[in-house]
Amino acid sequence: MAISTVVKSIQDIMRKDVGVDGDAQRIGQLVWMIFLKIFDDKEQEAELLSDNYKSPLPEKLRWCNWAADPEGITGDELLEFVNNDLFPKLKNLNIGTNGNKRAFIVRSVFEDGYNYMKSGTLMRQVINKINEIDFNSSDDRHMFGDIYEKILKDLQSAGNAGEYYTPRAVTQFMADMVDPKLGEKVLDPACGTGGFLTCATLNMRNQYVKTPEDEKLLQNCIYGVEKKQLPHSLCMTNMLLHDVDVPANILHDNTLARPLKSYGPKDRVDVVLTNPPFGGQEEDGIESNFPTGLKTKETADLFLVFIMHILKDGGRCGMVLPDGTLFGEGVKTRIKEKLLKECNLHTIVRLPNGVFNPYTNIKTNLLFFTKGEKTKDVWFYEHPYPPGYKSYNKTNPMRVEEFDPEKAWWNNRDKNEFAWKTTFEEIESGGYNLDIKNPYNPDDDLGDPDDLLAYYKCLLKDVAEVQDRLKAELMKALGGNA
């Protein structure tokens, strides 16, 4: 049976279960089960290759011992085992004094995980379907990789879960342009489901890995952090699918929750590839982890400050940012000034509306910069819609091939109808506004309503921040009474 048919059958079975409500829960349920199946297939491979391999899981909790037999436990017995034995023990799996990495990744996937299914009989049907996929078979694994991409896209219509998916065309293009080398430490500090990390892994493996020692080096240079449980579990599964056998450097944590000054030289990285959450605000207190003058609750802005700090001199970054950061004032201006004076912001690719539909229609930009040298010129490239397109949607998403003109232009830059540049001095005199329009395509109308609304919201935030500072100063002047 085709793997796409298997996955559809699984989804159909889950829809019959009263405990699974909506796409997000269905995907959450599917992920922990597929994770355990892939983990088990990897363990069986390890046992064949090494006589000394020892599983970090208690024998009865290994997939092969409770799930592999199609005539195995089912109904209430299966439900009781999963809820009262499997989950509690995997959530508290002993990682040992030396920190068993395999035990660590299993525990991190399950620590905030949840079994939604209420029917043990339907669960057995799902398990038997999953067992039809052999994750040690390269054909099955690669075919399932395509299905997994579709599962991730389904997140776009699963409420806020859509924020965790960056279109593959974007992640692939950015990884190609930043070009991580073997041995470089690659970080996505808001890694979501792992799109950037898997593209970086594939790029390095295809271009630079020649020996088993090279592969071992690759396995140890991929780092990620994701604060929410579902995307973190998806990321761990995604890394296993892409043959990162022990993705212990993918942490379930909040990058911004740690004071910036606590990140020292040993934490520095060579490459950052990321699409930080934008449009949202961090919880109270997070901004206190950042220097005075750069404090804000805007998540994307805080990540930009973090990235400037965490990169080594000579380190490279490709990141997605909304238009609001480019034209924003107040704290945003100070952050952009710091960026242009401490890094070479050499390229901004301006994306059209709809790249992230249906999650958001906000216009986005791809920023590429290198730390340790001041910006002289910023090149802009306006990415056009393909012929006949007016926007992107589920049936007509952005495709990797669309970036071929940018790739051809990248190392042979010249001005054209899509590309232009501006100097640091011009940007400085304009108050560090990076929202610079294409001079070869003048816009005669009053502006895009989404852009104007985003600009208005940005101004409101800036006003609110100024009011908060004035209030604080007033209270200080009045001895704490307002």
SEBAMAR-230875 format. One line per 8 residues: number of its first residue (from 1); their letters; for each residue x, y, z of C-alpha. Coordinates in Angstrom, 3 decimals. Layout:
! SEBAMAR-230875
NUM	a	X:Y:Z ~ ... $
! end
This chain:
! SEBAMAR-230875
1	maistvvk	0.000:0.000:0.000 ~ 1.308:3.512:-0.856 ~ 2.537:5.492:2.138 ~ 0.221:8.403:1.310 ~ -2.683:5.935:1.535 ~ -1.379:4.659:4.885 ~ -1.233:8.185:6.313 ~ -4.724:9.007:5.027 $
9	siqdimrk	-6.019:5.761:6.606 ~ -4.455:6.762:9.929 ~ -6.132:10.172:9.802 ~ -9.485:8.586:8.948 ~ -9.204:6.190:11.918 ~ -8.318:9.056:14.281 ~ -11.386:11.019:13.179 ~ -13.539:8.226:14.647 $
17	dvgvdgda	-11.956:8.675:18.098 ~ -13.922:11.007:20.395 ~ -10.749:12.122:22.186 ~ -9.046:13.597:19.123 ~ -10.453:17.027:18.363 ~ -9.149:18.858:15.298 ~ -5.979:18.899:13.205 ~ -3.573:20.026:15.938 $
25	qrigqlvw	-4.519:17.146:18.287 ~ -4.534:14.658:15.421 ~ -1.023:15.722:14.432 ~ 0.127:15.708:18.058 ~ -1.181:12.154:18.465 ~ 0.424:10.992:15.226 ~ 3.795:12.540:16.061 ~ 4.550:10.731:19.324 $
33	miflkifd	3.562:7.410:17.768 ~ 5.641:7.935:14.629 ~ 8.532:9.187:16.743 ~ 8.571:5.941:18.748 ~ 8.335:3.848:15.563 ~ 11.234:5.706:13.909 ~ 13.242:5.549:17.143 ~ 12.652:1.792:17.306 $
41	dkeqeael	13.690:1.287:13.681 ~ 16.872:3.285:14.400 ~ 17.526:1.155:17.483 ~ 17.167:-2.070:15.518 ~ 19.641:-0.713:12.977 ~ 22.064:0.203:15.795 ~ 21.780:-3.299:17.262 ~ 22.750:-4.801:13.909 $
49	lsdnyksp	25.766:-2.527:13.605 ~ 27.003:-2.867:17.185 ~ 27.005:-5.802:19.615 ~ 27.357:-3.319:22.480 ~ 24.254:-1.247:21.785 ~ 21.968:-0.900:24.802 ~ 18.558:0.716:24.548 ~ 17.835:3.564:26.991 $
57	lpeklrwc	14.225:2.333:27.208 ~ 12.960:-0.397:29.546 ~ 12.349:-3.498:27.394 ~ 8.567:-3.504:27.743 ~ 8.359:0.149:26.617 ~ 10.188:-0.424:23.328 ~ 7.854:-0.203:20.328 ~ 8.949:-3.627:19.089 $
65	nwaadpeg	7.750:-5.215:22.352 ~ 4.299:-3.654:22.769 ~ 3.264:-2.299:19.355 ~ 4.898:-4.361:16.606 ~ 2.678:-7.450:16.892 ~ -0.560:-6.732:14.954 ~ -2.358:-9.201:17.250 ~ -0.855:-7.611:20.371 $
73	itgdelle	-2.583:-5.777:23.213 ~ -5.607:-3.725:22.230 ~ -8.758:-2.158:23.690 ~ -8.766:-1.120:27.340 ~ -5.549:-3.046:28.036 ~ -3.651:-1.003:25.415 ~ -5.177:2.268:26.608 ~ -4.251:1.519:30.226 $
81	fvnndlfp	-0.684:0.606:29.213 ~ -0.193:3.822:27.208 ~ -1.750:6.157:29.802 ~ -0.495:4.559:33.017 ~ 2.779:2.949:32.023 ~ 4.260:4.235:28.755 ~ 3.703:7.990:29.157 ~ 4.557:8.330:32.880 $
89	klknlnig	7.796:6.357:32.489 ~ 8.943:8.063:29.291 ~ 8.205:11.500:30.762 ~ 10.553:10.621:33.645 ~ 13.029:8.457:31.755 ~ 16.341:8.145:33.578 ~ 19.096:9.818:31.563 ~ 21.799:8.689:34.020 $
97	tngnkraf	24.675:10.607:35.554 ~ 26.481:10.828:32.213 ~ 23.391:12.125:30.403 ~ 22.368:9.385:27.984 ~ 21.558:11.387:24.830 ~ 19.062:8.901:23.431 ~ 17.171:8.834:26.722 ~ 17.278:12.632:26.782 $
105	ivrsvfed	15.600:13.029:23.366 ~ 12.839:10.521:24.229 ~ 12.114:12.268:27.524 ~ 12.089:15.700:25.864 ~ 9.504:14.523:23.299 ~ 7.221:13.070:25.972 ~ 7.647:15.506:28.872 ~ 4.755:17.708:27.703 $
113	gynymksg	3.176:15.158:25.352 ~ -0.317:13.756:25.676 ~ -2.284:10.743:24.447 ~ -5.554:12.088:23.066 ~ -7.104:8.823:21.900 ~ -9.848:7.334:24.080 ~ -10.347:4.086:22.188 ~ -7.686:1.406:22.565 $
121	tlmrqvin	-9.221:-0.501:19.660 ~ -8.839:2.451:17.285 ~ -5.338:3.067:18.658 ~ -4.368:-0.513:17.753 ~ -5.642:0.106:14.216 ~ -3.479:3.233:13.958 ~ -0.430:1.384:15.320 ~ -0.866:-1.419:12.801 $
129	kineidfn	-1.014:1.121:9.978 ~ 2.171:2.837:11.212 ~ 3.880:-0.567:11.270 ~ 3.381:-0.793:7.507 ~ 6.119:1.842:7.117 ~ 9.742:0.679:7.380 ~ 11.825:3.681:8.385 ~ 15.034:1.738:7.752 $
137	ssddrhmf	14.053:1.405:4.088 ~ 15.418:4.397:2.177 ~ 12.487:4.283:-0.253 ~ 9.911:4.241:2.542 ~ 11.738:6.911:4.513 ~ 12.106:9.299:1.594 ~ 8.505:8.783:0.551 ~ 7.345:9.390:4.101 $
145	gdiyekil	9.490:12.545:4.145 ~ 7.213:13.977:1.454 ~ 4.129:12.964:3.455 ~ 5.670:14.523:6.559 ~ 6.042:17.798:4.653 ~ 2.322:17.632:3.912 ~ 1.572:16.988:7.597 ~ 3.566:20.105:8.460 $
153	kdlqsagn	1.632:22.118:5.883 ~ -1.594:20.892:7.487 ~ -0.467:22.755:10.584 ~ -1.088:25.965:8.677 ~ -4.824:25.405:9.044 ~ -4.575:24.145:12.627 ~ -5.007:27.469:14.399 ~ -1.862:29.130:15.731 $
161	ageyytpr	0.130:25.980:15.000 ~ 0.601:27.376:11.495 ~ 3.300:29.720:12.754 ~ 5.703:26.817:13.027 ~ 5.900:26.099:9.327 ~ 8.136:28.061:6.952 ~ 7.574:27.150:3.280 ~ 10.221:24.724:2.030 $
169	avtqfmad	11.057:27.066:-0.869 ~ 12.119:29.750:1.632 ~ 14.127:27.466:3.947 ~ 15.912:25.853:0.997 ~ 16.832:29.170:-0.640 ~ 18.130:30.654:2.607 ~ 20.192:27.565:3.447 ~ 21.628:27.586:-0.090 $
177	mvdpklge	22.672:31.237:0.167 ~ 24.129:31.106:3.692 ~ 25.840:27.794:2.769 ~ 26.807:26.247:6.156 ~ 30.138:24.405:5.966 ~ 31.042:21.122:7.635 ~ 32.259:21.784:11.170 ~ 30.419:25.088:11.514 $
185	kvldpacg	27.961:25.324:14.399 ~ 24.492:25.942:12.906 ~ 21.681:27.274:15.118 ~ 17.982:27.970:14.704 ~ 16.971:29.660:17.988 ~ 13.237:29.369:17.155 ~ 13.387:26.146:15.179 ~ 9.693:25.183:15.066 $
193	tggfltca	9.394:21.910:13.164 ~ 13.012:21.989:11.960 ~ 12.688:23.186:8.358 ~ 15.865:25.279:8.379 ~ 17.863:22.643:10.244 ~ 16.903:19.830:7.883 ~ 17.765:21.983:4.843 ~ 21.131:22.885:6.393 $
201	tlnmrnqy	21.746:19.194:7.156 ~ 20.940:18.104:3.600 ~ 23.077:20.880:2.103 ~ 26.129:19.945:4.172 ~ 25.635:16.231:3.580 ~ 25.284:16.669:-0.185 ~ 28.224:19.057:-0.591 ~ 30.758:18.369:2.137 $
209	vktpedek	30.291:14.936:3.724 ~ 32.703:12.438:2.138 ~ 33.575:10.019:4.989 ~ 31.949:8.482:8.129 ~ 34.035:10.950:10.182 ~ 32.513:13.835:8.208 ~ 29.024:12.501:8.940 ~ 29.824:12.269:12.652 $
217	llqnciyg	31.011:15.886:12.569 ~ 27.789:16.915:10.828 ~ 25.632:15.183:13.447 ~ 27.230:17.277:16.206 ~ 26.983:20.717:14.614 ~ 23.178:21.105:14.286 ~ 21.550:23.073:17.145 ~ 17.986:24.223:17.706 $
225	vekkqlph	15.684:25.576:20.407 ~ 11.868:25.468:20.412 ~ 9.728:26.470:23.358 ~ 6.444:24.720:22.476 ~ 5.921:20.983:22.788 ~ 4.202:20.065:19.515 ~ 6.657:21.730:17.126 ~ 9.581:20.483:19.242 $
233	slcmtnml	8.337:16.893:18.910 ~ 7.808:17.433:15.182 ~ 11.350:18.783:14.908 ~ 12.862:15.783:16.716 ~ 10.957:13.433:14.417 ~ 11.986:15.483:11.392 ~ 15.667:15.248:12.389 ~ 15.428:11.460:12.821 $
241	lhdvdvpa	13.839:11.230:9.366 ~ 16.831:13.145:7.995 ~ 19.296:10.713:9.613 ~ 20.375:12.899:12.520 ~ 20.251:9.807:14.722 ~ 20.597:11.475:18.136 ~ 19.283:15.076:17.869 ~ 20.195:15.880:21.469 $
249	nilhdntl	21.120:19.473:20.555 ~ 17.476:20.306:19.775 ~ 16.295:21.749:23.073 ~ 12.751:22.242:24.374 ~ 13.268:25.707:25.852 ~ 12.763:29.454:25.329 ~ 15.877:31.060:23.855 ~ 14.853:34.515:25.103 $
257	arplksyg	14.256:33.469:28.720 ~ 17.988:33.581:29.526 ~ 19.828:36.887:30.114 ~ 21.690:37.899:26.974 ~ 24.935:38.539:28.853 ~ 24.945:34.923:30.106 ~ 25.675:33.720:26.551 ~ 29.482:33.658:26.480 $
265	pkdrvdvv	32.172:32.773:23.901 ~ 31.498:29.015:24.181 ~ 27.900:29.633:23.096 ~ 28.824:31.504:19.908 ~ 27.779:29.998:16.577 ~ 28.959:30.252:12.970 ~ 25.570:30.240:11.255 ~ 22.013:31.212:12.208 $
273	ltnppfgg	19.052:30.317:9.987 ~ 15.677:31.216:11.444 ~ 12.136:32.528:11.092 ~ 11.376:33.860:14.577 ~ 7.724:34.348:15.594 ~ 6.552:37.831:14.639 ~ 3.506:39.849:15.462 ~ 3.444:38.482:19.010 $
281	qeedgies	4.767:39.747:22.303 ~ 6.852:38.033:24.968 ~ 5.634:37.544:28.516 ~ 6.392:40.142:31.186 ~ 9.995:40.085:32.355 ~ 11.582:38.640:29.215 ~ 12.677:42.079:27.997 ~ 14.676:42.543:31.230 $
289	nfptglkt	17.123:39.953:29.842 ~ 18.195:42.524:27.230 ~ 20.296:45.714:27.442 ~ 18.738:49.080:28.233 ~ 17.769:50.820:25.015 ~ 17.074:47.527:23.259 ~ 14.278:46.320:25.532 ~ 10.980:45.479:23.841 $
297	ketadlfl	8.276:42.830:24.060 ~ 8.238:42.330:20.276 ~ 9.481:38.762:19.778 ~ 11.083:39.166:16.342 ~ 13.053:42.245:17.481 ~ 14.384:40.430:20.541 ~ 15.531:37.536:18.360 ~ 17.386:39.952:16.081 $
305	vfimhilk	19.250:41.369:19.106 ~ 19.972:37.829:20.328 ~ 21.348:36.769:16.928 ~ 23.698:39.752:16.739 ~ 25.050:38.676:20.129 ~ 25.294:34.916:19.563 ~ 27.115:35.020:16.207 ~ 30.892:34.746:16.129 $
313	dggrcgmv	32.810:37.452:14.296 ~ 32.513:36.408:10.674 ~ 29.354:34.435:11.488 ~ 26.531:34.510:8.963 ~ 22.780:34.810:9.354 ~ 19.722:34.401:7.184 ~ 16.449:35.311:8.889 ~ 12.829:36.104:8.066 $
321	lpdgtlfg	11.458:39.428:9.359 ~ 8.176:41.296:8.791 ~ 7.914:44.673:7.118 ~ 7.152:46.202:10.533 ~ 10.761:45.738:11.624 ~ 12.045:47.466:8.485 ~ 10.031:50.672:8.867 ~ 9.459:50.633:12.647 $
329	egvktrik	10.762:53.407:14.868 ~ 11.738:53.791:18.528 ~ 13.451:50.650:19.820 ~ 13.357:49.200:16.305 ~ 15.482:52.118:15.067 ~ 18.143:51.476:17.722 ~ 18.197:47.760:16.894 ~ 18.625:48.492:13.166 $
337	ekllkecn	21.385:51.025:13.883 ~ 23.216:48.382:15.910 ~ 22.709:45.841:13.099 ~ 24.144:48.112:10.401 ~ 27.095:49.254:12.515 ~ 28.101:45.829:13.869 ~ 27.158:43.628:10.901 ~ 27.274:43.766:7.134 $
345	lhtivrlp	23.615:43.651:6.133 ~ 24.425:42.902:2.515 ~ 21.073:41.636:1.197 ~ 17.347:42.001:1.811 ~ 15.038:39.870:-0.362 ~ 11.558:41.387:-0.270 ~ 8.849:38.733:-0.549 ~ 5.375:39.434:-1.942 $
353	ngvfnpyt	2.096:38.977:-0.073 ~ 0.808:35.507:0.680 ~ 4.029:33.504:1.134 ~ 2.820:32.463:4.589 ~ -0.879:32.137:3.712 ~ -3.195:31.234:5.305 ~ -1.405:31.841:8.603 ~ -0.591:35.469:7.913 $
361	niktnllf	-0.766:37.901:5.014 ~ 1.905:40.193:6.480 ~ 4.660:40.999:3.991 ~ 7.972:39.436:4.937 ~ 11.642:39.881:4.093 ~ 14.718:37.673:4.072 ~ 17.681:39.412:5.715 ~ 21.237:38.173:5.154 $
369	ftkgektk	24.116:39.587:7.193 ~ 27.633:38.849:8.424 ~ 28.814:39.892:11.882 ~ 31.981:41.862:12.522 ~ 32.034:44.356:9.670 ~ 30.047:47.546:9.206 ~ 27.444:47.749:6.438 ~ 28.518:49.809:3.413 $
377	dvwfyehp	25.715:49.041:0.989 ~ 22.459:47.097:1.274 ~ 21.250:45.305:-1.838 ~ 17.509:44.779:-2.194 ~ 15.874:42.173:-4.403 ~ 12.127:42.268:-4.945 ~ 10.882:38.713:-5.458 ~ 8.078:38.784:-8.051 $
385	yppgyksy	5.094:36.501:-8.304 ~ 5.381:33.836:-11.004 ~ 3.578:34.776:-14.265 ~ -0.183:34.561:-13.801 ~ -0.069:34.637:-9.968 ~ -1.668:37.342:-7.851 ~ -0.955:35.608:-4.552 ~ 0.026:32.235:-3.082 $
393	nktnpmrv	-2.322:29.720:-1.489 ~ -2.529:26.045:-0.562 ~ -2.983:24.910:-4.139 ~ -0.390:27.348:-5.523 ~ 2.389:27.610:-2.905 ~ 5.771:29.205:-3.462 ~ 8.185:26.863:-5.283 ~ 11.959:26.489:-4.821 $
401	eefdpeka	12.575:27.117:-8.540 ~ 11.233:30.662:-8.185 ~ 14.478:31.655:-6.468 ~ 16.666:30.675:-9.425 ~ 16.928:34.325:-10.635 ~ 18.127:35.434:-7.164 ~ 20.678:32.611:-7.111 ~ 22.000:33.585:-10.552 $
409	wwnnrdkn	22.218:37.249:-9.464 ~ 23.743:36.589:-6.015 ~ 27.426:36.469:-6.972 ~ 27.137:38.762:-10.023 ~ 25.138:41.659:-8.661 ~ 23.839:44.352:-10.903 ~ 20.882:46.693:-10.808 ~ 17.828:45.535:-12.718 $
417	efawkttf	14.049:45.803:-12.535 ~ 14.052:43.671:-9.355 ~ 17.412:44.633:-7.763 ~ 18.710:47.925:-6.376 ~ 21.076:49.079:-3.650 ~ 21.367:51.880:-1.152 ~ 24.300:53.103:0.929 ~ 24.720:53.114:4.683 $
425	eeiesggy	24.815:56.923:4.611 ~ 21.460:57.092:2.853 ~ 19.929:54.687:5.378 ~ 21.440:56.603:8.301 ~ 20.108:59.927:7.021 ~ 16.687:58.313:6.638 ~ 16.548:57.343:10.322 ~ 17.496:53.694:9.648 $
433	nldiknpy	14.300:53.030:7.741 ~ 14.960:49.876:5.709 ~ 11.567:49.900:4.015 ~ 13.100:51.125:0.758 ~ 10.872:50.727:-2.285 ~ 11.972:49.492:-5.681 ~ 12.951:52.651:-7.623 ~ 12.388:50.815:-10.928 $
441	npdddlgd	8.799:49.987:-10.050 ~ 7.233:53.171:-8.639 ~ 3.983:52.630:-6.813 ~ 1.367:55.156:-7.890 ~ -1.369:54.109:-5.478 ~ -1.742:54.950:-1.819 ~ -0.146:51.712:-0.647 ~ -1.117:48.189:0.215 $
449	pddllayy	-3.803:48.126:2.966 ~ -1.981:45.301:4.823 ~ 1.255:47.302:4.779 ~ -0.517:50.448:5.993 ~ -2.266:48.538:8.780 ~ 1.010:46.918:9.866 ~ 2.675:50.355:9.841 ~ -0.171:51.806:11.935 $
457	kcllkdva	0.102:48.965:14.479 ~ 3.846:49.481:14.643 ~ 3.369:53.191:15.355 ~ 0.879:52.359:18.114 ~ 3.438:50.051:19.751 ~ 6.110:52.740:19.540 ~ 3.739:55.276:21.144 ~ 2.879:52.797:23.918 $
465	evqdrlka	6.567:52.204:24.653 ~ 7.238:55.950:24.873 ~ 4.217:56.388:27.181 ~ 5.486:53.587:29.447 ~ 8.925:55.202:29.683 ~ 7.434:58.634:30.408 ~ 5.181:57.131:33.084 ~ 8.158:55.388:34.678 $
473	elmkalgg	10.170:58.622:34.718 ~ 7.199:60.539:36.154 ~ 6.724:57.978:38.937 ~ 10.422:58.145:39.692 ~ 10.300:61.947:39.860 ~ 7.273:61.812:42.170 ~ 8.905:59.309:44.466 ~ 6.925:56.313:43.209 $
481	na	3.497:57.991:43.292 ~ 1.545:58.670:40.118 $
! end
